[in-house]
Amino acid sequence: MQIIHKIDDFLFTIFPDLVGADNETIIKRFQEYYNYHPYKPKVTINNNLVTIDIDTPSIISQEADYRKAVALCEKGKYADAKPILHTLIEKNPSISEYHRVMGQILSDEGDQEEAINCLIDALRWDSKNGWALLMMGNIFAKFKNDVPTAMKYFDQAIIANPKDNVAINNIGYLLMQEDKLDEAKKYLNEALKINKDYPNTHLALGMIAEKENDLQSAFNSTIQAIKTNKNKDVLYQKSVKQAFDIAKLVVEENEGKKIVKEYLHKLEFEGGTEIELTKDPDIKTAAKIEFAENYNREKHIIRYKPSYPAVEHLIIHELIHLQFVNEARKGDLNLLFVTTHAHKVPFLKTIEPSLQKLRALGLQEDSVNGYAASLFAGLNLQAYNTPIDLFIENLIYNEYAKLRPYQFASLYNLIQQGINSVTDKKIVELSPKNIISASKIYSIVNAIQFKELYGIDCIKDFKATPNEFNQAQVFYDEYLQYRENRKPAEEYELILHWAEDLKLDNNFELVNEKQYRTQRTDIDSLLASIENDPYDLKSPKDLYKQREEEKFQKTQENIGTNMAVVMFMVDALQYFEAMPNDEIKKIAFEIAMQGTQGYRPDKMDYKINSISGKVFSGYHILAYYFVSWMLTAPEKVSQFGLPYNEEYKMACSMFKPKK
């Protein structure tokens, strides 16, 4: 095939980069453009015409065999590839790539001398064959221990293609092996400018930094090698091992203790409460914080296992928990995660089949009860901690870079524990499936963040179903929406959202800390408070209560008129019929006081001191609540948030006063 272009304005229209170019540049440009690897065209210029001769017959007759030989090489079937290449070389010895591929086969087979001969032939036909130049450099450096000769080939590779980051990287690696570290870094950094995602370069820079005892830089470069490696090959495994080795060296330097001490004193100054660190090898978790307010102490205590790897990371983690609480308290936004016997009993009913399995195996009742309690506590710990932990670990990664090696080692260890807890055959066999699934989803959320921060993918090890993985990803995506502009206490919203999605929200309540800790017992003060704010509208809105009210109102809208409420209202009207207004008002205040924590329609055991001997269901107490205020202060009922006006009208029409 022959293509002819006239050198005129139209040529520069379709090849605008050639405007003002000389003949040599034009020839080079067309050689590149019409190249059909490995077949290069012949380009000549004569009488203002550019002629491109393409050896179409060779391409047609040889291309299929060439591709077949390359495919066989990629599979390691060298014995099958070599006869094909021998035939191709005999037919057309001018194709540089035929010789280069043959040289690569021979080198991989260990015949370096014959490999060199083939590569020299490749370079004789094309002195700018970059891969052939790189292979020659590698052979002389790796197998001949002849660095000066290797450098000659590497230098030519760079001249042939100054943007070839692989060639530049190899030169840097070679210089590193010769302990010429400063020169090596120059080449490696140049290679990084060309391709910032080449993992070999990051790993080599990490190795140099480790040699120079700059462990923080060594760790960061090695992590980049992991994050940019998409192949999970030998280089990836080497990078992972190097990351753990360097992290261990960093931890041994004990820099983390200094960071912990400085941050601890900062929080003491800002919060005004002393913080004590206490070694405690007997605690169930690696570290935990005991808030002074929860233990009626003068100081916060952080307990930790001194034997835990990189435990300084978890101490900082607990301190940031305190920081988040302090931030939320400034706006009276902090919430307490509360569990009671009333939450635990329904939970135990749901796992009764699993408990029966344990009893059938001969376990004593104390052991069965302990197992049930650990499930309840463990699942609640995950429900509470998982969303908050994401924000904490993100903060540590971005604001405490020197702690990254600690964080890396510590989080990896925690994730491995999480994997074991939901994949161990014995645990899975005995545990309720829904609890294993929920726990797995929470743990995968943490694993997704670990992959984002450090490039190591542990997610598949959880053996999750597609639905479990998708749910974890949905949670993580929601976290990302909050991450950049997180406001104090917003993490509590995620706690509740995720628990609701996993149907775990009945296991706990989130209550406003200030209200919880300052509940008054003096009846006169309490009545005065309720008189001024009977529906708790002026205090910070309790997140849990708000969500319960929203769900309740939505349910009421869906079911329309609630006849159960109507009948309970009729009962209330009958009860209040002969009662003085002050007595009704007193009952209204007491119901309102109890209702500050929210009434749940599904509960069956509400009691009111003013109405002795009577136990109310959720709807029953709500009916009394509504009616008592309609009788004593109807102008305030609109603030109630209960959609019971129609029920009240119907109840009044059905109520027959005593004569």
C-alpha positions as CSV (number, residue, x, y, z in Angstrom):
1,M,0.0,0.0,0.0
2,Q,1.3,3.5,-0.9
3,I,-0.1,6.8,0.5
4,I,0.9,10.2,-0.9
5,H,0.4,13.6,0.7
6,K,1.2,16.9,-0.9
7,I,2.9,19.3,1.4
8,D,0.5,22.2,1.3
9,D,-2.0,24.1,3.5
10,F,-4.5,21.2,3.4
11,L,-1.8,18.8,4.8
12,F,-1.3,21.2,7.7
13,T,-5.1,21.4,8.2
14,I,-5.3,17.6,8.8
15,F,-1.9,17.5,10.6
16,P,-1.8,20.9,12.4
17,D,1.1,19.9,14.5
18,L,3.3,19.9,11.4
19,V,3.0,23.6,10.7
20,G,6.5,25.0,10.3
21,A,8.1,21.5,10.6
22,D,11.2,20.5,8.6
23,N,11.4,17.4,6.4
24,E,13.0,15.3,9.1
25,T,10.3,16.1,11.6
26,I,7.6,15.4,9.0
27,I,9.1,11.9,8.2
28,K,9.3,11.0,11.9
29,R,5.7,12.1,12.4
30,F,4.4,9.9,9.6
31,Q,6.5,7.0,10.7
32,E,4.8,7.2,14.1
33,Y,1.3,7.8,12.7
34,Y,1.4,5.0,10.1
35,N,3.2,2.5,12.2
36,Y,1.4,-0.8,12.6
37,H,3.3,-2.4,15.5
38,P,5.7,-4.0,14.8
39,Y,5.5,-3.1,11.1
40,K,7.0,0.3,10.3
41,P,6.3,2.2,7.1
42,K,9.0,3.6,4.7
43,V,8.5,7.4,4.5
44,T,10.3,9.6,1.8
45,I,9.9,13.2,0.7
46,N,10.5,14.2,-3.0
47,N,9.2,17.1,-5.0
48,N,7.1,18.4,-2.2
49,L,5.3,15.1,-1.8
50,V,5.4,12.7,1.2
51,T,5.2,9.1,0.1
52,I,4.4,6.4,2.7
53,D,5.0,2.8,1.7
54,I,3.3,0.3,3.9
55,D,4.3,-3.4,3.5
56,T,0.7,-4.6,3.5
57,P,1.4,-8.1,2.3
58,S,3.7,-8.7,5.2
59,I,1.2,-7.4,7.7
60,I,-1.5,-9.6,6.2
61,S,0.6,-12.7,6.0
62,Q,2.6,-12.3,9.2
63,E,0.4,-10.4,11.7
64,A,-1.7,-13.4,12.8
65,D,1.4,-15.5,13.5
66,Y,3.1,-12.7,15.3
67,R,0.1,-12.2,17.6
68,K,-0.1,-15.9,18.2
69,A,3.5,-16.1,19.2
70,V,3.1,-13.1,21.6
71,A,0.0,-14.8,23.2
72,L,1.9,-18.0,23.7
73,C,4.7,-16.1,25.4
74,E,2.3,-14.5,27.8
75,K,1.1,-17.9,28.8
76,G,4.7,-19.1,29.2
77,K,4.5,-21.6,26.3
78,Y,7.9,-20.7,24.9
79,A,8.5,-24.0,23.2
80,D,5.4,-23.4,21.0
81,A,6.2,-19.8,20.4
82,K,9.8,-20.2,19.2
83,P,9.2,-22.1,16.0
84,I,6.7,-19.5,14.9
85,L,9.2,-16.7,15.6
86,H,12.0,-18.5,13.7
87,T,9.7,-18.7,10.7
88,L,8.8,-15.1,10.9
89,I,12.4,-14.0,11.2
90,E,13.4,-16.1,8.2
91,K,10.6,-14.5,6.1
92,N,11.2,-11.0,7.2
93,P,14.4,-10.4,9.3
94,S,14.0,-6.6,9.1
95,I,11.2,-6.6,11.8
96,S,13.0,-5.6,15.0
97,E,10.2,-6.9,17.3
98,Y,10.6,-10.4,16.0
99,H,14.2,-10.5,17.3
100,R,13.2,-8.7,20.5
101,V,10.5,-11.2,21.5
102,M,12.9,-14.1,20.7
103,G,15.5,-12.4,23.0
104,Q,12.9,-12.1,25.8
105,I,12.1,-15.8,25.5
106,L,15.8,-16.8,25.6
107,S,16.4,-14.5,28.6
108,D,13.5,-16.0,30.5
109,E,14.8,-19.5,29.7
110,G,18.2,-18.5,31.2
111,D,20.2,-18.3,28.0
112,Q,21.5,-14.8,28.4
113,E,24.2,-15.0,25.7
114,E,21.8,-16.0,23.0
115,A,19.3,-13.4,24.3
116,I,21.9,-10.7,23.9
117,N,22.6,-11.8,20.3
118,C,18.8,-11.6,19.5
119,L,18.5,-8.2,21.1
120,I,21.5,-6.8,19.3
121,D,19.8,-7.9,16.0
122,A,16.7,-6.2,17.1
123,L,18.6,-3.0,17.8
124,R,20.5,-3.2,14.4
125,W,17.2,-3.1,12.7
126,D,15.7,-0.4,15.0
127,S,18.2,1.3,17.3
128,K,15.3,3.0,19.1
129,N,13.5,-0.1,20.1
130,G,12.8,0.9,23.7
131,W,11.9,-2.6,25.0
132,A,15.1,-4.1,23.4
133,L,17.2,-1.4,25.0
134,L,15.6,-2.0,28.4
135,M,16.1,-5.7,28.2
136,M,19.7,-5.3,27.3
137,G,20.2,-3.0,30.3
138,N,18.5,-5.5,32.6
139,I,20.5,-8.4,31.4
140,F,23.9,-6.6,31.9
141,A,22.8,-5.3,35.3
142,K,21.1,-8.4,36.7
143,F,23.0,-11.3,35.1
144,K,26.4,-9.8,34.0
145,N,26.8,-7.5,37.0
146,D,28.1,-5.0,34.4
147,V,26.6,-1.7,35.5
148,P,28.5,0.7,33.2
149,T,27.3,-1.3,30.1
150,A,23.8,-1.5,31.5
151,M,23.7,2.2,31.9
152,K,24.7,2.7,28.2
153,Y,21.6,0.9,27.1
154,F,19.4,2.6,29.7
155,D,20.6,6.0,28.6
156,Q,19.8,5.1,25.0
157,A,16.3,4.0,26.0
158,I,15.8,7.4,27.6
159,I,17.1,9.2,24.5
160,A,14.8,7.1,22.3
161,N,11.8,7.9,24.5
162,P,12.4,10.6,27.1
163,K,8.9,10.0,28.5
164,D,9.5,6.3,29.1
165,N,9.1,6.2,32.9
166,V,9.8,2.4,33.0
167,A,13.3,3.0,31.6
168,I,14.0,5.9,33.9
169,N,12.7,3.8,36.9
170,N,15.0,1.0,36.0
171,I,18.0,3.3,36.0
172,G,17.0,4.6,39.4
173,Y,16.6,1.1,40.7
174,L,20.0,0.1,39.3
175,L,21.7,3.1,41.0
176,M,19.9,2.2,44.3
177,Q,21.4,-1.3,44.1
178,E,24.8,0.3,43.7
179,D,24.1,2.4,46.8
180,K,24.2,5.6,44.8
181,L,21.1,6.8,46.6
182,D,21.1,10.5,45.7
183,E,21.5,9.8,42.0
184,A,18.9,7.0,42.2
185,K,16.3,9.4,43.8
186,K,16.8,11.9,40.9
187,Y,15.8,9.3,38.3
188,L,13.0,7.8,40.4
189,N,11.5,11.2,41.1
190,E,11.7,12.0,37.4
191,A,10.0,8.7,36.6
192,L,7.2,9.6,39.1
193,K,6.6,13.0,37.3
194,I,5.9,11.0,34.1
195,N,3.7,8.4,35.7
196,K,2.7,8.9,39.3
197,D,0.8,5.5,39.3
198,Y,3.7,3.2,38.6
199,P,4.0,1.1,41.7
200,N,7.6,0.0,41.1
201,T,8.8,3.6,41.5
202,H,7.0,4.1,44.7
203,L,8.4,0.9,46.1
204,A,12.0,1.8,45.1
205,L,11.6,5.2,46.8
206,G,10.3,3.5,49.9
207,M,13.4,1.2,49.9
208,I,15.7,4.1,49.6
209,A,14.0,6.0,52.4
210,E,14.3,3.0,54.6
211,K,18.0,2.8,53.8
212,E,18.3,6.4,54.8
213,N,16.4,5.7,58.0
214,D,13.5,8.0,57.0
215,L,10.9,5.5,58.1
216,Q,7.9,7.8,57.7
217,S,8.7,8.5,54.1
218,A,9.5,4.9,53.5
219,F,6.1,3.9,54.9
220,N,4.2,6.5,52.8
221,S,6.0,5.5,49.6
222,T,5.4,1.8,50.2
223,I,1.7,2.4,50.8
224,Q,1.5,4.3,47.5
225,A,3.1,1.2,45.8
226,I,0.3,-0.9,47.3
227,K,-2.5,1.6,46.3
228,T,-1.3,2.0,42.7
229,N,-0.7,-1.7,42.1
230,K,-3.8,-3.2,40.4
231,N,-2.3,-6.6,39.7
232,K,-1.8,-8.1,43.1
233,D,1.4,-9.6,41.8
234,V,4.8,-10.5,43.3
235,L,5.6,-6.7,43.5
236,Y,2.3,-6.2,45.4
237,Q,3.2,-8.9,47.9
238,K,6.6,-7.5,48.4
239,S,5.1,-4.0,49.0
240,V,2.7,-5.4,51.6
241,K,5.5,-7.1,53.5
242,Q,7.6,-4.0,53.3
243,A,4.8,-1.9,54.7
244,F,4.4,-4.2,57.7
245,D,8.1,-4.3,58.3
246,I,8.5,-0.6,58.2
247,A,5.4,0.0,60.4
248,K,6.9,-2.3,63.0
249,L,10.2,-0.3,63.0
250,V,8.2,2.9,63.4
251,V,6.3,1.6,66.3
252,E,9.5,0.5,68.0
253,E,10.8,4.1,67.8
254,N,7.9,5.0,70.3
255,E,7.1,8.3,68.6
256,G,3.5,7.5,69.2
257,K,3.7,7.8,72.9
258,K,4.9,11.4,72.6
259,I,1.9,12.2,70.2
260,V,-0.5,10.6,72.7
261,K,0.9,12.6,75.6
262,E,0.7,16.0,73.7
263,Y,-2.9,15.3,72.5
264,L,-4.0,14.2,75.9
265,H,-2.8,17.4,77.6
266,K,-4.5,19.4,74.8
267,L,-7.9,17.7,75.6
268,E,-7.4,18.2,79.3
269,F,-6.9,21.9,78.8
270,E,-9.9,22.3,76.4
271,G,-12.3,20.1,78.4
272,G,-11.2,21.0,81.9
273,T,-11.1,17.3,83.0
274,E,-8.1,15.2,83.8
275,I,-7.5,12.1,81.7
276,E,-5.7,9.1,83.1
277,L,-4.1,6.3,81.0
278,T,-4.3,2.9,82.7
279,K,-2.8,-0.4,81.6
280,D,-5.4,-3.1,81.9
281,P,-4.6,-6.5,80.3
282,D,-8.0,-7.9,81.4
283,I,-10.3,-5.6,79.4
284,K,-12.2,-7.3,76.5
285,T,-11.2,-4.7,73.9
286,A,-7.8,-3.4,73.2
287,A,-8.7,0.0,74.5
288,K,-11.7,1.8,75.9
289,I,-12.6,5.1,77.5
290,E,-14.5,5.5,80.7
291,F,-16.1,9.0,80.8
292,A,-15.9,10.6,84.2
293,E,-19.6,11.4,84.2
294,N,-20.6,7.8,83.7
295,Y,-18.6,6.6,86.8
296,N,-19.1,9.7,89.1
297,R,-15.4,10.4,88.9
298,E,-13.3,13.5,88.7
299,K,-11.4,12.3,85.7
300,H,-11.7,10.3,82.5
301,I,-9.9,7.0,82.3
302,I,-8.6,5.3,79.2
303,R,-7.8,1.6,79.8
304,Y,-5.6,-0.2,77.3
305,K,-3.9,-3.6,76.8
306,P,-0.1,-2.8,76.7
307,S,0.6,-6.0,74.7
308,Y,-1.7,-5.0,71.8
309,P,0.3,-4.1,68.6
310,A,0.5,-0.3,68.0
311,V,-1.9,0.3,70.9
312,E,-1.0,4.1,70.8
313,H,-3.3,4.2,67.7
314,L,-6.3,3.0,69.8
315,I,-5.5,5.4,72.7
316,I,-5.6,8.3,70.2
317,H,-8.8,6.8,68.8
318,E,-10.4,6.9,72.3
319,L,-9.2,10.4,72.9
320,I,-10.8,11.5,69.7
321,H,-14.1,9.9,70.9
322,L,-13.8,12.3,73.8
323,Q,-13.0,15.2,71.5
324,F,-16.2,14.5,69.5
325,V,-18.2,14.4,72.7
326,N,-16.8,17.7,73.9
327,E,-17.6,19.3,70.6
328,A,-21.2,18.0,70.7
329,R,-21.6,19.1,74.3
330,K,-20.9,22.7,73.4
331,G,-24.2,22.9,71.6
332,D,-26.1,20.5,73.9
333,L,-26.1,18.0,71.1
334,N,-24.4,15.1,72.6
335,L,-26.4,11.9,72.8
336,L,-26.0,8.9,75.0
337,F,-26.3,5.4,73.7
338,V,-28.7,3.7,76.2
339,T,-29.6,0.1,76.5
340,T,-31.9,-1.3,79.2
341,H,-33.5,-4.6,80.2
342,A,-36.5,-3.6,78.1
343,H,-34.3,-3.5,75.0
344,K,-32.6,-6.8,75.9
345,V,-35.7,-9.0,76.5
346,P,-37.1,-8.7,73.0
347,F,-33.6,-9.3,71.6
348,L,-33.3,-12.5,73.6
349,K,-36.6,-13.7,72.2
350,T,-35.3,-13.3,68.6
351,I,-32.2,-15.5,69.3
352,E,-34.0,-18.2,71.4
353,P,-33.5,-20.9,68.7
354,S,-29.7,-20.4,68.8
355,L,-29.8,-20.5,72.6
356,Q,-31.7,-23.8,72.4
357,K,-28.9,-25.2,70.3
358,L,-26.4,-24.4,73.0
359,R,-28.5,-25.9,75.7
360,A,-28.9,-29.1,73.5
361,L,-25.1,-29.2,73.4
362,G,-25.0,-29.4,77.2
363,L,-24.0,-25.9,78.0
364,Q,-25.0,-24.7,81.5
365,E,-27.6,-21.9,81.7
366,D,-25.0,-19.4,83.0
367,S,-22.9,-20.0,79.9
368,V,-25.9,-19.6,77.7
369,N,-26.9,-16.4,79.4
370,G,-23.3,-15.1,79.1
371,Y,-23.3,-15.9,75.4
372,A,-26.6,-14.1,74.9
373,A,-25.3,-11.1,76.8
374,S,-22.1,-11.0,74.7
375,L,-24.1,-11.1,71.5
376,F,-26.3,-8.2,72.6
377,A,-23.4,-6.1,73.9
378,G,-21.2,-6.9,70.9
379,L,-23.8,-6.0,68.3
380,N,-24.6,-2.8,70.1
381,L,-20.9,-1.9,70.2
382,Q,-20.7,-2.3,66.5
383,A,-23.9,-0.3,65.9
384,Y,-22.6,2.5,68.0
385,N,-19.0,2.6,67.1
386,T,-18.9,1.8,63.4
387,P,-20.1,5.2,62.0
388,I,-18.1,7.2,64.6
389,D,-15.0,5.1,64.0
390,L,-15.0,6.1,60.3
391,F,-14.8,9.8,61.2
392,I,-12.1,9.1,63.8
393,E,-9.9,7.1,61.5
394,N,-10.2,9.6,58.7
395,L,-9.1,12.3,61.2
396,I,-6.2,10.3,62.4
397,Y,-5.1,9.6,58.8
398,N,-5.3,13.2,57.7
399,E,-4.2,15.1,60.8
400,Y,-1.7,12.7,62.4
401,A,0.4,11.5,59.5
402,K,3.1,10.2,61.9
403,L,0.6,7.8,63.3
404,R,-0.2,6.2,60.0
405,P,2.1,3.2,60.5
406,Y,0.4,2.6,63.9
407,Q,-3.0,3.0,62.4
408,F,-2.1,0.6,59.5
409,A,-0.9,-2.2,61.8
410,S,-3.7,-1.7,64.3
411,L,-6.6,-1.5,61.8
412,Y,-5.4,-4.5,59.9
413,N,-5.3,-6.6,63.1
414,L,-8.8,-5.4,64.0
415,I,-10.1,-6.3,60.6
416,Q,-8.6,-9.8,60.8
417,Q,-10.4,-10.3,64.1
418,G,-13.6,-9.2,62.5
419,I,-13.2,-11.6,59.6
420,N,-12.6,-14.5,62.0
421,S,-15.7,-13.6,64.1
422,V,-18.0,-13.9,61.1
423,T,-16.4,-16.7,59.1
424,D,-15.2,-19.1,61.8
425,K,-17.2,-22.3,61.0
426,K,-18.1,-23.0,64.7
427,I,-19.2,-19.4,65.4
428,V,-21.3,-19.2,62.2
429,E,-22.9,-22.6,62.9
430,L,-24.0,-21.6,66.4
431,S,-24.8,-17.9,65.9
432,P,-28.1,-16.4,64.6
433,K,-27.8,-15.7,60.9
434,N,-29.2,-12.2,61.1
435,I,-26.6,-11.2,63.8
436,I,-23.7,-12.7,61.8
437,S,-25.0,-10.8,58.7
438,A,-25.3,-7.5,60.5
439,S,-21.9,-7.8,62.2
440,K,-20.4,-8.7,58.8
441,I,-21.9,-5.6,57.2
442,Y,-20.5,-3.3,59.9
443,S,-17.1,-4.9,59.6
444,I,-17.0,-4.6,55.8
445,V,-17.7,-0.9,56.2
446,N,-14.5,-0.7,58.2
447,A,-12.7,-2.8,55.6
448,I,-13.8,-0.5,52.8
449,Q,-12.2,2.4,54.6
450,F,-9.0,0.5,55.2
451,K,-8.8,-0.3,51.5
452,E,-9.3,3.4,50.7
453,L,-6.6,4.5,53.1
454,Y,-4.0,1.8,52.6
455,G,-4.9,-0.1,49.4
456,I,-5.2,-3.5,51.0
457,D,-8.4,-5.3,50.1
458,C,-9.7,-7.6,52.8
459,I,-13.3,-7.4,51.8
460,K,-13.5,-10.7,50.0
461,D,-12.2,-12.5,53.1
462,F,-15.5,-11.8,54.8
463,K,-17.3,-14.2,52.4
464,A,-20.2,-11.8,52.2
465,T,-23.3,-12.2,50.0
466,P,-23.9,-9.6,47.3
467,N,-26.6,-8.1,49.4
468,E,-24.3,-7.8,52.4
469,F,-21.6,-6.2,50.4
470,N,-24.0,-3.8,48.7
471,Q,-25.5,-2.8,52.0
472,A,-22.0,-2.1,53.4
473,Q,-21.2,0.0,50.3
474,V,-24.5,2.0,50.7
475,F,-23.5,2.8,54.3
476,Y,-20.0,3.8,53.3
477,D,-21.4,6.1,50.6
478,E,-23.7,7.7,53.1
479,Y,-20.7,8.3,55.4
480,L,-18.8,10.0,52.5
481,Q,-21.6,12.5,52.1
482,Y,-21.0,13.6,55.7
483,R,-17.2,13.2,55.8
484,E,-16.0,16.5,54.3
485,N,-18.3,18.8,56.2
486,R,-19.1,16.9,59.4
487,K,-20.7,18.9,62.1
488,P,-20.7,18.0,65.8
489,A,-23.0,15.1,66.6
490,E,-23.9,14.3,63.0
491,E,-22.4,10.8,63.4
492,Y,-25.4,10.0,65.7
493,E,-27.6,10.3,62.6
494,L,-25.6,7.5,60.9
495,I,-25.8,5.3,64.0
496,L,-29.6,5.5,63.9
497,H,-30.0,5.3,60.1
498,W,-27.8,2.2,59.8
499,A,-29.4,0.5,62.8
500,E,-32.8,1.1,61.3
501,D,-31.8,-0.4,58.0
502,L,-30.4,-3.5,59.7
503,K,-33.5,-3.6,62.1
504,L,-31.4,-3.2,65.2
505,D,-32.8,0.2,66.3
506,N,-35.0,-1.5,69.0
507,N,-31.9,-2.7,70.8
508,F,-31.0,0.8,72.1
509,E,-32.0,4.4,72.4
510,L,-30.1,7.6,71.8
511,V,-31.0,10.2,74.4
512,N,-29.9,13.8,74.9
513,E,-27.1,13.7,77.5
514,K,-28.0,17.0,79.1
515,Q,-31.6,16.1,79.6
516,Y,-30.7,12.6,80.8
517,R,-28.2,13.8,83.4
518,T,-30.2,16.7,84.7
519,Q,-33.6,15.1,85.2
520,R,-35.2,16.9,88.2
521,T,-36.9,15.0,91.0
522,D,-38.5,17.9,92.8
523,I,-42.2,17.7,91.9
524,D,-42.9,21.4,92.2
525,S,-40.0,22.4,90.0
526,L,-40.9,19.6,87.6
527,L,-44.5,20.7,87.4
528,A,-43.5,24.3,86.8
529,S,-41.2,23.1,84.0
530,I,-43.9,21.1,82.4
531,E,-46.3,24.0,82.7
532,N,-43.9,26.2,80.8
533,D,-42.9,23.6,78.2
534,P,-45.3,20.7,78.5
535,Y,-44.0,19.0,75.3
536,D,-40.3,19.6,75.8
537,L,-40.3,21.8,72.7
538,K,-37.8,24.3,74.0
539,S,-35.0,21.8,74.8
540,P,-32.7,20.3,72.2
541,K,-34.6,17.7,70.2
542,D,-33.7,14.1,71.0
543,L,-32.6,12.4,67.8
544,Y,-34.1,9.1,68.7
545,K,-37.3,10.5,69.9
546,Q,-37.6,12.7,66.8
547,R,-37.1,9.6,64.5
548,E,-39.6,7.6,66.5
549,E,-42.2,10.4,66.3
550,E,-41.6,10.7,62.5
551,K,-42.1,7.0,62.0
552,F,-45.2,6.9,64.3
553,Q,-46.8,9.8,62.5
554,K,-46.1,8.3,59.1
555,T,-47.7,5.0,60.3
556,Q,-50.7,6.9,61.6
557,E,-51.2,8.6,58.2
558,N,-51.0,5.3,56.5
559,I,-53.6,3.5,58.7
560,G,-56.1,6.4,58.8
561,T,-58.5,6.6,61.8
562,N,-57.2,4.4,64.6
563,M,-60.2,2.8,66.2
564,A,-58.1,1.4,69.1
565,V,-57.2,5.0,70.0
566,V,-60.9,6.0,69.7
567,M,-62.0,3.4,72.1
568,F,-59.1,4.3,74.5
569,M,-60.2,7.9,74.3
570,V,-63.8,7.0,75.2
571,D,-62.3,5.2,78.3
572,A,-60.3,8.3,79.2
573,L,-63.4,10.5,78.8
574,Q,-65.3,8.2,81.1
575,Y,-62.4,8.1,83.7
576,F,-62.1,11.9,83.7
577,E,-65.8,12.7,83.7
578,A,-66.4,13.4,87.3
579,M,-62.8,14.5,88.1
580,P,-62.0,18.1,89.1
581,N,-60.0,20.0,86.5
582,D,-57.0,20.3,88.8
583,E,-56.8,16.5,89.2
584,I,-57.0,16.0,85.4
585,K,-54.2,18.6,85.0
586,K,-52.0,16.8,87.5
587,I,-52.4,13.6,85.5
588,A,-51.7,15.4,82.3
589,F,-48.5,16.8,83.8
590,E,-47.4,13.3,84.9
591,I,-48.1,11.8,81.5
592,A,-46.3,14.7,79.8
593,M,-43.3,14.2,82.2
594,Q,-43.0,10.5,81.3
595,G,-43.6,11.3,77.7
596,T,-40.4,13.4,77.4
597,Q,-38.6,10.2,76.6
598,G,-41.2,9.3,74.0
599,Y,-44.1,6.8,74.1
600,R,-44.0,3.7,71.9
601,P,-47.3,2.3,70.6
602,D,-45.9,-1.2,70.7
603,K,-45.1,-1.2,74.4
604,M,-47.6,-2.7,76.9
605,D,-46.4,-1.8,80.4
606,Y,-46.8,1.9,81.0
607,K,-47.8,3.0,84.5
608,I,-49.0,6.4,85.9
609,N,-48.7,7.0,89.6
610,S,-51.7,9.2,89.6
611,I,-53.8,6.3,88.2
612,S,-53.1,3.4,90.5
613,G,-53.7,-0.2,89.6
614,K,-53.8,0.4,85.9
615,V,-51.3,-0.7,83.2
616,F,-51.4,1.1,79.9
617,S,-50.4,0.0,76.4
618,G,-48.7,2.5,74.1
619,Y,-51.9,3.6,72.4
620,H,-53.8,3.6,75.6
621,I,-51.4,6.0,77.3
622,L,-51.4,8.2,74.2
623,A,-55.1,8.4,74.2
624,Y,-55.1,9.5,77.9
625,Y,-52.3,11.9,77.1
626,F,-54.3,13.6,74.3
627,V,-57.6,13.6,76.2
628,S,-56.2,15.0,79.4
629,W,-54.7,18.0,77.6
630,M,-57.8,18.5,75.5
631,L,-59.8,18.8,78.7
632,T,-57.4,21.1,80.5
633,A,-55.4,23.1,77.9
634,P,-56.8,22.4,74.4
635,E,-54.9,25.4,72.9
636,K,-51.6,23.6,73.5
637,V,-52.6,20.2,71.9
638,S,-51.7,21.4,68.4
639,Q,-48.1,21.4,69.5
640,F,-48.4,17.7,70.5
641,G,-47.5,16.2,67.1
642,L,-50.2,13.5,67.4
643,P,-52.6,13.2,64.5
644,Y,-55.6,12.3,66.7
645,N,-58.1,15.1,66.1
646,E,-60.5,12.9,64.1
647,E,-60.2,10.1,66.7
648,Y,-61.0,12.6,69.5
649,K,-64.1,13.9,67.6
650,M,-65.3,10.3,67.1
651,A,-64.7,9.5,70.7
652,C,-66.7,12.5,71.9
653,S,-69.6,11.5,69.7
654,M,-69.5,8.0,71.2
655,F,-69.0,9.1,74.8
656,K,-72.2,9.1,76.8
657,P,-71.9,11.1,80.1
658,K,-73.5,9.6,83.2
659,K,-76.7,11.3,84.3
